[in-house]
Amino acid sequence: MDGFQRFIVGLQRKLYTFLQIVLNWQFVRWFVDFYSKLTTDRRSISADTDDDADADADTTTNAATKASATASNNNRKRIKWSCGVTDGEKEQEGAEVDEQSLCSVSATKEAQGIDECNTKEREAAHTKHQRTTTSDIACEPEQQSPSKPVTETVTDVGLAGVLNASPNASTKMGNNHSSNKNKQNSNKNNAGGEGSKSPKSPTSPTSPKKCNSKDKNIKPPKYTDDAAPEKPNPDIVISSYVLDKSGHQIPESSVPELNSKQSSLTPINSTEVETRSEVEGLNSNLTQVSSNSKEQFDLELNNKEDEEGTVREETISKVKHSASTTVEAKVPKSSSVQLESYEEPRPLDMTVSGDIHSVPIAEGTNAENVLYRIKRGSTVRVHGDASLLGREIILYTNYPAEGKKFVRTEYRILDWHLRNGKPFTTNLNKYAHIVDTDIFSQVKMNLSGTFRFWFQYKNSQSSEPDGALYIQVEPTLHVGPPGAQKIIPLNSVRCQTVITKLLGPINTWESKLRVAKESGYNVIHFTPIQELGGSRSAYSLRDQLKVNPNFAAKKGGSVSFEDVDKVIKKCRQEWGIASICDIVLNHTANESDWVREHPDVTYSCATSPYLRPAFLLDAVLAKCGEDVAAGLLEHVGVPAVIEHEDHLQALKYQLHSVYLPKVNIYELFQCNISKYMEEFKGLVRTRSPPKNVADVSRFNEIQLIKDPQYHRLGAKIDLNLALEIFNGFHGDCFDEESRFRKCAETLRHRLETLNEEVRAEVQGYLGYAIENCLAGARYERVQHDGPKEREISEKHPLFMQYFTQVKAIGKSLQEIEEGMYGDMGKFFQAHNGWVMGYSDPLRDFAEEQPGRENVYLKRELIAWGDSVKLRYGKKPEDSPYLWKHMTEYVVTTARIFDGVRLDNCHSTPLHVAEYLLDAARAINQDLYVVAELFTNSDATDNAFVNRLGITSLIREALSAWDSHEEGRLVYRYGGEPVGAFYVNPKRDLAPAVAHALF
């Protein structure tokens, strides 16, 4: 049954897609229009010379008779093409045609001195809203006056409106005129239809006709030297929309109604098409108007079909009140939806612009791995993909409403619009029925950063989004004095890195930084300006809230962040140079006083008991290094100076056979078999005899449960389950005592098997760890391409230290093990570093892993022994002091500099970086974010970029093995190349890769 339902749903979606394709076939509509025109429209468009003579004679006939003929001719049913007419004008169209024709007769006679149309008739002809389009009728070059704009009131566009959509339409129309000469003669008495000229129809100065040299009443115009005529375009161009004075398209609803004082002889400015020969670029303008005509024609034609065929849209257009939006939709966890009072959705301006980007949203899209980048100030139109046809969805975004502040976890509901800009959803129903991929939701993106859009189906049972995407809005770098600032484009950034700790006193910075200014750099990257730790590393900070005291102008003096701010402001305002500074969120120096006061901010044996086995291994390796340095292993082939491979092999044997057995790390994962056997036997003897036979197939249900504190032999088992499984009858036992012994032996065998499995697994990890340790020692001391260190000291230990062991100095391994379970364990803190080839950069490597392994136990970390890794937890409440301390640090940096560089981004927890960067953007909305990110995957890079709003990534130029690879990296990640094409605004925005600095 489920398979049949899936088949029906799939068939329904395919049918929707097929119908959509059929309805969008424009040539079908053009053919229907052409056929209707030939069969129902009896009007003529042009006449020959003889017809013009007859027209002159007929101008003296009874005007009432012509008006009556015109009215009878216009009473027929006409084809109404979408040319900007509103629904309210649909029923009045025929009457307007009659009145306009009648007034046109009056205007012609008035020009000839015969005024038979009284003032009341002219006033009645303009009391209703006129529907107008522009018309350009071809005349002989010497007879068309360029001094007067040519206009014509048109109600029936017919085929001409369609042909106007193509560049060759007017030429085709001209050929059709000459072929229908006989038909024109037969229709002389049927004049009056707008949009055509007949031999019997009257003429007016503003409504020209076909001209020829035999016309006695119309004199050729005289031209001055300044207005010498050029040969005009003889084609017919009938526009299907309204133009303003500057030639821009405007909606017809904005054209004011004519009052009784306005005559039909007065040209309507909004419908004029200037035909003066001195207008330059006429052909190009006509091409543009023709293109826009086709677009609006298609838009309004489809809109008309929707209005006539869908009752729902008529209901939507009548709803004119505000209401509180209440939508029953599932919201993702840790997110909230703003439910507030909305104003009724208003129509949108559908002007095509390069700042408008269309982005499709689809079902099941992995949003984090796809990157869409736009400029600040651009408009995004999110529309449903073809996979959503026939479904009802509701769309959310965390981009704030106008006047609101950005909160990452707060989402609001978006309205939907038709492709002509009309509202598609109302305050009463925010769900959009996707019947066309042109239905969209629009957001003006004036804030920089990354914002999320996601949707859910109506009546969805899941709490997760059914589809989502991210949009990144690039920041704008402003430099220069206030009031005269200029923008540094992203692709024009020329950045130089300055090692801040080497700049010396701050009063000497200007002369040193001037070198970058004179060299043409427009961005300076400063390494951290805070107080450094004991190693003097630029990225090992002792106090994030103090400036490096070495920057003081005098020895022993003071320096503050305000002093640094003055230098940075001068670079920005006087030199036109922006600045960025590193922020180090992942670690702090070992000597940090605030860490000693708040040791819970680190990963230690006290806060992270799962690291105790790894710490015990680190302590054993440190003891081995001390013994080698003291020469205690020379008698076994390991001298104090290790310089040959044989020395390393001898050291490997000592580690496996002597040092690791001293601690038996695997026991921290095993259970105490003797303890559980005594408890099992005591419980079996106190219970009544069982009724079941021991089931061997259930023996594997007993598994070890690890001890959260990792005490030696501290793993547990489910003793009640063990009694249920192992306390049973055995076929080879004939009395109760033998049955007791058999049950206990069976359970012991199972526990011994489990302990052995654990020992083998942990020993495998330890063997892998020893190989990693020897590989490091080999590179540093034996390989010809390594540094070939000789001494073993605190600065150059034999094995890299993974934990701080200040409290362990001078203590035995047994004392160290006892201390890691007590208060001393707070100061056995894990160092930070990076993991080469880590499988999941999105996961914090220092957190507890699902199994027994971790990077500290397997020695996979390239550790930095001068800094400890910070433990933020999942939310600020998990470590209040740390979150507050680091937030103040990041906000201070963002206040001074134009941007920040996120150091060691791949090892920084994503939720932490999100929180701190959001705080920084609250201070500096145009914050330029650069990140040091090494994931070896564009998709993973995009996940970091989307979540954090990273503007540019750091790509190491030295990672390229030759010049060709270097060129490939620059071309792919360096931004748009010179000579690149602009993106067509009518196409969907294409996914991009993260911008990079080399």
N, C-alpha and C positions, 0 to 999 in steps of 0.2 A: 504493500500500500504506500509506504514511504517513497519507494522508487517511482511509482506512478505519479505521486504528487510532485516530485522533483522534475519529472518529465513535463508535466503540465506547466509548471512554473517556468522552466526553460523555454518551452514552446511559446508561452505568453511573452516573454522578454524578446524573443526573436521576432515575433509578430509586431511588437511595438517598434523595434528597430527598423523593420521593413517598411512599416507605414510611415515612419519618420523620413526615410529616404525618398519614398514616393511623393510625399507632400512637399519636399524641398526641391523637386525637379522644376526648375524655373522655366524650362523650355515648354513644359506641358501647359503652364499658365499662359505663356506668351501665345501659344497656338490657339488656346481657347479664346483669348482676347481678340486675336486676329480674325478668327472665324466669326465671332459675335459682331465685330465691327463691319464685316462684309455683308452680313445678313440683316442687321437691324439698323445700322446707321446710314441714313439716306442723304446725309449732308455732303456737299462738295467743298473742297479745300481751295481750289484755284480755278481760274477761267481764262479763256483766251481773249484776244483783242476784241472780237465781236461781242463777247459776253459783257466786256467792260462798257461798250457803247450802249448796250441795252440797259445796263445798270444805271447809266447817267440819265437815260430817258425815264426810267421808272422812278427816279427820285422825286418827280413832281406829282406822282399819283397820290391817292388818298392814303394818309398815314394810318387811319383807323383800319382800313382793309388789310394793310400789311401787318399791323399789330395783331389783328384777328387771326391771320394766317400763321403768324409766328406762335401765337398761343396754342392754336390747334396742333401745330407741329411739335411743340414741346410737351404736350400732354401725354405723348407716348412714353412707355417705360424704357428708361435708359440704363445702360450698364454703368454703375458707379464704381470707379476705381479709387483706391485709397490715395488721396492727395491732400490730406490734412483736414478733411471735413469731420466735424464732431457728430456724435449721435443725434444731438439736438437739431442739426441742420438737415438730417436725412429726409424728413418729411416736407421740409420747406424748399427743397432744392428746385422742384419744378416751377413753383411760383416765382422764385428768385430769377430763374432764367427768363421768364416772361417779362418781368419788370425791367430787367437789365436790357433786354432786346428792345422793349418799348422806349426806354430812355435813350438807347443808342440811335433809334430812328429820330427822336426829337433832336438829339445833338447834331445829327447830320443836316437836318433841315435848318437848324439854327445857323450852322456854318454857311448855308446857301442863301440865307436871308429869308427862309420860309419857316416860321415858328408856329407849327401846328400842335405841338405838345406843350400843354400848359404847365405851370409851376407845380400844381398839385401832383401831376403824374411823375415829375422828376423827384419830388419829395417822397412819394410812395415807393419809388424804385430803390431808395437807399435807406429806408427805415429798418431793414433787416441786414444781418451780417453778410457781406459779400464774400464769396469764395473766389479767389483769384489765383491765377498762375501767369507766368510770363510767356510771351510768344514773340517770335522773331520771324516775320514774313519776308521772303526774298523779293527784292525789287531790282530793277536795272541799276547799275552802279551810279549813273549820273542822275537818278531820280530819287534816290533814298536820302532823306535829310538826316544828317548826323546831329542836328541841333536839338532834336526832340526825342525823348525816349519812347520806344515802341511798347505798348502794353495791350493786352486783350483779356477780357474776362472770359474764363473758361470754366465750364461745369463738367462736361464730358471729355475726359482725356483720351480714353479709348486706346487705340493702338499706338498713337503718338507718344503717350506717356511711357509705354513699354519700350518703343524704339529709342527713346531718349536715353535709355540705360546703356546703350552700346555706342561706340564711337562712330560706326558706320550707319547708325539708324537713320539720320536725316537724309543721307544719300539714297537709301532704299525708299524712303517716303517720297522723295522727289520723282523717282522713276514710276512710282505707283500713280502719282498725279497725272502724268502724261498719258498713261494707259487707260485712264477712266474718263476720257474727254466726252464720250457720248453719254456716259452716265451723268456728267455734270449738266449737260444741256437738258436732260429730262427732269432734272431736279431744280430748275430755275425758280419755280414757284413755291419751293419748300424751304425757303431761307429762314434763318432765325436761330439755328443751333449754334451755341457758342463753340469756339474752337475751330470754326470753318468759315470760309468766305464764299459767297454765292453771287452771281451776276445781279440778282435782285436785291441783295442786301445793301443797306445804306452804308455810307462811309463817314468817318469822323477823323479829325486831326490826330486823335490818339488811337485810332483803330484802323490802321492802314490796310489797303487792299493791294491786289496785283496791279502793278503800274505798267503803262506802256506809253510810247511817244505820241499816240493819237489822242490821248485824253486832252480835251480842250479846257476842262475846268481846273485842272491841277497843273500849276506851273512849276517848272523845275526850280529847285531852290538855288539861291545864289550863295556862293562860298567866298569867304575871305581867304587871304593868304595864310592866316593862322589855322584855319580849319579846312584845309584842302582835303577832299574826300579820298579815301583809299578804297580799293575794291573790297566790298564786304563779303562775308561768307554767305553764299546763296542757300545754304541748307536751312531746314526748318528745325528749330529746337524748342520744344515745349517742355517747360519745367513743371514738375509735379509738387513743388513746395514753394514757400514764400521767402523772398530775399529782402534784407534790409538795405539801407543806403550803401553800406560798405560791401555788399555782396555776400554777407554771411547768412547762413540758414537760420530762420527763426520759426518757432511753432506758430500755426495760424491763430491759435487762441490769443496770442499776444498782439494781433493786429486790431486796432480800435475800430468800432463800428462807425460808419459814416452818418453824419447828421443830415438834416434836410437842406442845409446850405451848401453841401458838397455836390457838385455836378459830376456826371459821368465823363464830362470832358476833361476834368482835372485828373492828371496822372496820379496814381497811388504809389507813393514812394517805395513801399515795401514790396511792390510787385514789378518794379521797373527793371528792365534789362537794357543798359545803355548800348546803343549801336553806333555811337560816334566813332568815326574812323580813326580819330587820334588816340583812342584808348589802346595802350600797348599791351601785348600779350593776350589778345582776344581769344585766339585759338586755344591757348593753354587754359584760360579761364573756363571756356566752354567745356573743355575736357574734364576739368575738375567738377563743374556743375553737373555734367552728365554722370560722372561716377557717383557723386553724392545722391543724384536723383535715383539711380538704380538701387542704392543702399536703402534710402528711405522708402522707395516704392516697395521693395521686398519686405521691409520691416512692417509697414502699415498694412500691406495686403495680408500678411499672416496675422496681424493683430485683429483685422476685420473678421477673419475666419474664426479666431478665438472668441470674439465678442458675440458673433451670431450663433456659434455652435456650442457654447459653454454657458450654462446658467450660473455657474459658480463665479465666473469673472464679473458678471453683472451685479451679483450680490456684493462682491468685494468692492466694486466702485461706488456702492451706495453707503457703505459703512463710513461714517464721518465723526466718530467720537473716540475718546481715549479711554482705556481701561487697564486695570492691572493684569499683567500677563501671568496666567497660571497654567503651567504646562507640566503634565505628569511624565517626566523623562528621567531615565536613569542617569545619574551623574557619577563620573569616576571618583573613586575614593581620594581623599585629601584635596578635593576640589569643591568649590561652591559656585552656584549660578546666581547671578544678580537678578532677582525678580522685582522689577520696579515698574513704575508707570511709564508707558511709552506713548509718544505722540503718534498719530495716525501716519503710516508710511506715505511719503510724498513721491511724485514722479521724479526721475533722475534726468540729468542732462546727458544725452547719449552722444556727445561730441567725440569723435575718434581722435585720440591723442596718444603720443608716445609714452606718456606718463600713466597710462591705463594698461594694466596687465591682467590677462585672463588666466586663471589657474584651475585645472580640473581637480575634483576630489572624488575618490573612488572607494569602493568597499574593500576593507581589509588591507589598505595601504600601510606599509611600514614607514610611517611618517618620519621617524628620526633619521633614516638613512638617505632621504631625498632632500636636497637643498635647493630652495628658491630664493634668489637674491634680487632685491629691488632697491631703488634710490629712495631716500627720505622725501616725503611729499607725494609719492606715487599713490595711485589708486589701484586696489586689488579687487577683481571680480571673481569670486569663487563660484563655479558652476558644477553641476553634477556630471559625472562621467556617464558614458553610454550604459555602463553596468547598473546604473541607478534608475533607468527608465521604468516607469510604472510603480515606483516605490514612493512612499511618503516619508520625508525626513525632516528633522529639526537640526539647525546648525548653530553651533556655539563658537565663541572666540574669547580669549583672554585679553585681546586688545581693548583698552578702556574706551568707554563712550567719551564724547567731547566734554572736557572739563573735569574728567575723573583721573585719578592716579592709577598707575599700573600695579596690579597685584597678581602675581603669577597664578595663583590658585583660584582666582575669581573669574568666572565666565559669564558672558551675557548672550542672549539670543539675538540672532540676526534676522532681518527681514529679507524677503526675496522679491525680485522684480522680473518683469518680462523683458524681452530684448529691446523693446522700444522705451524702456524706462518706467513703465507703469507698475504700481505695486501689485504683487502677486499674493502676498500674505497680509493678514490683518491682525489687529490686537486680539481678536477673539480666537484665531487659529494661526499659530506660528508654524505649523507643519506645511511643507511645500510638497505638492504632488508633482514629481518630476516627470512631465510628459514631453519635455523638450530639453536638449542639452544647452539651449540658449538662455534658459532661466538662470538667474545669477543673484548673488548677494554681494553687495559692494561695501568696501571699507576704505576710507581715506587714511593712509598710513603716515602720520606726521611725527611719530615717535620712533626713535632708533632702538634696535634690539631684535629679539626673535619672539614671534607670537604664534600661538597655536590655534588651529581651526579643527573642529571635530564634529561629527554628526552621529545621530542615532536614528534608527528606524522607528516608525510609530508602532507602539505596542511591543517594543523590544523587551525581552526578558533578561538581557545581559546588563551588567553594571559597567561594562567597558564600552568605549566608542566602537562604532561599526566602521569607521573610517576617519582618517585624520591627516593633517599636513602642517608643516611649519613654513612661515614666511620670515625671512631675515631682512630687516630694514637697515641699510648701511648708515653709519653716522656721518656727520659732516665736520671736517676739521676746519676751523676758522682761525686765521692769523691776521695780524695787523692791528692798528690802533682802533679804539672804539669808534664806530660810525664810519669807518673806512676799511672794514675787514674784507678779506678775500678768502676763497675756499681752496683748499688743497685737495684735488681729486684723488681718489684711492689709487688709481693707476699711475699717479704722478709722485707717489711717495718716494723720497730718496733719504734713507735713514742711515745714520751713523751711530754706532754703539760707543759709549764712553764708560770706562771703568771708574765709577765714581770715587772709590776709595783712593785712587791715585791722583785726584784733582787737587788735594791739599786744602789749605785754608780757603774759605768761601769767598774772601775778598779777592782771590786770584783767579776765580773761575771764569770771569768774563774774557780775559785775555786768552785763556786756553780754549774756550768754546768758540771764540771768533774764528778759529781755524776751520771749523765745520761750516760756519756761515760763509766765509770767503771761498770755500771749496764747492759751494752750490747745494749743500744739503738743506732740506726743508723740514726734516724731523730728526730729533736727537733722542736716542734711547739711553736712559740712565740706569745703571745697575742700582740695587737698593741703597738708599741714603741713610738707613738706620744704623744703630750701634751694632758692631760685629762681635762674634764670639771669639773664643780663644784661638781658633785655627786661622783667623783673619780671612776666611773664605768670604767672597762677596755675597754668598747666598746662605750663610749660616748666621742668622741674626740673634743677637742676645736680647735686645729689647725692641719690639716693633713700634713703640710709642716714643722713642727718643732718637734724635738725630746723632749721627756719628760724631763724637766729641772731637775727632781729629780735624773737623771742618772749622773749628773755632779760629777766629782771626789771630788770637794770641794763645800761647800755651797756657793751659789751665783755664781759659775763658769758656764762655758758654755760646752755644749756637742753637737756634730754634727752627721750626718748620717755616715760620714767617720769613726768616732770612733766606731760606731756599726759595720760597715763593716769589720774592722780589727778583731773583735772578731769572726764574722761569718766566715771569711776566715780561721782563725786558726782552727775552728771546722771542716771545710770542708777539708782542706789540710793536717793538722797534725793529727786530731783525726778520720778522715773518717766518719764524721757525717754531713748529709745534714740538711737543715733548711727550715722551712716555716713560714710565718707570716700572720696574719689576715689583710684583707683589708675590711673596712666598707664603703660601697658605698651608703647605703640607708638612712643614717641619720647623723646628727652632733649634738654636744652639744648645749643646749639652750644659753650658754654663748659665743658662737663663735663670735668673733669680725667681721669676714668677712661676717657673716650672717646679722649682723646689718647694715653693709655697703651695702650689696646687698640683701635686704629682698625678692626680686623677685625670689630667688632660693628656696623658700619654698612654701608649700601649705598653703595659708592664706586666710582671708576673702577678701583680695584685689585681689590676683591672681586667686583664685578659689571661685567665688561667690556662687556656689552651696553648699558650706560648711557653709553658713551663718545660715541656720536653725539649723544645728548641733551645731554650736558655741553658738547660743542663748540658746539651751538646756543645754549646758555645763555651761554657765554662771548662769542659774537658779539653777542648781544642786550645784554649788559652793556657791551661796548665801544661799541655804538651809543648807549646811554644816557649814557655818559661824554662822547661827542662832542657830543650834543645839549645837555647841561648846560654844556659849555665854549663853546657858541655856534659850533661848527665847521660846522654845517649851516644856518645862517641864510641863506646865499646860495642855497640850494636850496629855500627855503620852509619850513624847520623851525626855528622860533625856540626859545630856551631855555625860554620859558614857552608851553606848548602849551595853547590854550584854544578852538580852533575845529576844526571837522571838516576844513577844508582842510589844517590842519597835520598831521592824522593821515593824510590821503591822500598828502601829500608824503613823510611818513615811510615809508609803505608802499612807495612806489616806491623809495626809497633802500635799504630792506632787501632787496628782491628783486634790484635791479640792481647794488648796490655791496657790501653786507655779506655776503650769503649766498655770492656767487661767490668770496669770499676763502677760504672753507673747503671748498666743494664736498663737503658732508656725504655726498652719495650715493656718493662714491667709496669710503667705508668699507664699502659693500656690493657693490662691483663687483670684477671680476677683472682681472688684467693680461693683456690680449690678446697683446701682443708677446711676453711671456715664454712663454706657452703655444704660440704659433705656432712659435717657435724649437725648443722641445722636441719638438713634433709632427713637424716636418720632419726633425729628426735621427733620430727613431725610425723614420719611414717609410722612409728611405733605407737603413737597416741591416737591414730585414726583407725576406724573400723576397716576390715578387709575390703578391698575394692571388688567391683563386679565386672570390671572390664579386663581385657587382655592387653598387654603392652603393645602399642602400635609403633612399629619401627619407622614408618613413614612420617611420623610426627616429631621425631627426634630433632630435626633441623629447625623446628620452631623456636628452640632455645637459642638465643643470641646474647652476646655481651652488650651491656648498656654502659657506655663510658661514664666515668666519674667526672662531674663538672669541675672538680678541683684538681683532678689528675694526681691523686695520691698513688703511691706505689701499691700495686695489686688492689686498686680501689674500684675496678669495674664491677658491675652488678649483673644479676640475672633475675628473671621473674620467677621467684621460688614457688608461688602458687601454681603457675603454669607448669613448672617442673614436676610438682606433685601430681598434677592431673595426667601428665604424659608418662612419667616413669614409674609411678606407683600403680603397678598392674600385675596381673598373673603372667608367669613365664612357663612355658611348656616343660622346661627341664628342672623345675623346682617342685618338690613334693611336700614341703612343710613351710611354715610361715617364716622361720628364721632364715632358711636358704633364700626365700623370696625377698626378704629384707636386704640380704647381701647382694643379690642379683640386681635389684633396683638401684642400689647405691653404686655398684660397679658400672652399671650402664650410664648413670648420670656423670660419674667421674670421667669416663671415657669421652663423653660429649664435651665436658669442660676442658679436658686436656687438648682435645682437638681444636677447640676455639682458641685457647691460649697459644697453641703452636701456629695457628693461622695468623694471629696477631704478631707473634714474634717474627715470623717470616716476612710479613708485610713491612714491619717497622725496620727490620734489618736491611730490607731492600732500599728503603728510603735512606738509611744511614750509609749504606754502601755508595749510593748515588751522591750523597752529601760529601763523603770523603773524596770522591773523584773530583767534585767541583772545587774542594779546598786545595787539592794537589794541583789542579789546573791553574789556579790563581798563583800558587807558589812557583809553579814552573815558569809562568810568564814573567814574574817579577825577578826571579833569581837564576834561572837556567837558560831560557831562550836567548838567542843572539839578538833578536829584535826587541827585547824587553829592557827595562831599566837596570837589570842585574844588581839588585840590592844585595849587600853582603851582611850588614848587621841586622840583628833582630832586637827591636826596641819597641817602646810605646808608640813612637812615631811610625815605625816600619815593622809591625807585628808579622809573625810567620803566617798566621791565618787572619783573615778579615774578621773584625769583631762585629757581631750583630746586636749586642746589648751593652749598655753602660754597666761597668762592673767596679765602680769606684768603691762601693761598700764591700766588695768581695776580695779586695787586695789583702793578702796575708792570711786568708782563711783556707781551710781544707775543703775538698769537694763535699764532704759530709756536712760541714757547717754551712756551706753555700746552699746545699739542697734544703736543709732545715730552714734557712733564712728566706728562701723564695716563697714559703708558705706563710711567712709572718710579715711584720712591718717592713723588714728589709726588702721585700719583694716590690714595694712601691718604687724603689730606685733602680731596680733591674729593668730598665726601659729600652724598648726596641728602637734601633736606629732606622732612619729612613734610607731610601735608595730607589733604584728602579730595576725592573725585572725584564731581562732580555727575552723577547718572544713570549711574553705573558699572554695566555690564551684569551683572556677577557679583560681588556683595559677598563671597561665600564664598571668592574667590580673592584672594590678596595682589597688589595692583596693582603693587608694586615688583619682583616676581619676573619672570624672563624669560618673555615671551609666545611663543606658537607662531610668529607671523610676525615681520615686521621692525618692526612698530609697537609702541609702548607709550605710557603716559599722559605720560611725561616728554618724549618726542620730539614728541608731538602737542600738548603744553602744555594738557592737560585737567585738571591738578591745581590745586586751590586750595591753594597751598603756604603753609606757615607758616615764614617765613624765620628764626625764632629757634630752631628745633629740627631735629634730624636723625632720620631714620627708622632704627629698630633692626632688624638682620638676625639673626634667631634660627636660621634654617636649619630643617631637618626634624626634628631631634632634639637633645638637649642636647650630644651629642658634636660637633655642628657649630660650636658657639660656647660652650664650657664656662664661661668667665668670665661671659658675659652671662646665661645661665640661672641660675647660682648667685647673681649679684648681684640679679636681679629676684625670685628666689624669696625671698630674705631680706627684700626690700622688701615683698612682698605678705604674707608671714607676720607681719611686725611690725605691719602695719596691721590684719590680722585679729585679732591678739591684743588690740589696744587697743579697737577699735570693734566694734559689733554687726553691721555690714555694710559693704559696699564698693560704690562706684559705678564701673563700668567705663567709663572715658572713651574716646571714639573707638572704640567696639566694632566698628563696621562696617569699620574699617581694621586691626583687630588680627587676626593669623592665628589661626584657630580652634584649631589644635592647641596653640598657645602658651597661649591663654587657658584651655583645658582643663587643662593641666598645672599652671599657677599657681593656678587656683581649687581644684583638688584638694588642693594643698598648703595652701591657706588653710583649707579645710574640715577638714583633719586637725587643725588647731588650734582651730577654732571650727565645730562641727558644725551649729549653727543660723545659719550665716552668711547674712545677708540680702543678696542680690546684685541691684543695680540697674544698668542699662546704658543708655548713650546710643547708640541704634541707629536709623539712618535707612536703610531699604531700600525703602520704598514698596510693600511686599508683605507681607501677613500670613503667607503660606507661608514666605517667607525669614526673617521674624521668628521663626517657630516653629522653624526650623532652628537659629538661634542659641540660642534659649531651650532647646531640647532638648539641644543639645550642651554648653552651658555651665551649665545649671541656673539660668538667670536668673529671679528672682522677679518683678521689675517692670521695665518699660521706661519710658524718658523720652519723653513725647509733648509736643511744643511746642504750648501753648495758642494762641500767636499765629499758628500756621499756619492756623487756622480763619478763613474770610473773613467770617463773620457769627455771630450768636448761635445760629442753628439748627445750623450745622455744629459749633460748640463743644459743644452739647448732644448731638449724635450721637457725637462722639468720647468724651465722658465716659461716655455710656450704654454704648458698645461696649467700651471698654477700662478703665473705672473700677471694675469688679468687679460683684458682685451688687447689683441695685437694691433699695431698700427695698420690702418686700412681696413679694419673689420667692418662688416655690414651692420647697420642698425637692425634691431629686431622688429619684425612686422607687428604693429600693435593689435592686429586682428587675429594673430595666432596665439595659441596658449604659450605661457611662459615655460621655457625649457629648463629642466633641472641643471644645476651648475655644480662646479667644484669649488672648494674653499680657496679664497685668495691667499697668496703666500708672499712672504718676504724672504729673500735669500741673503 
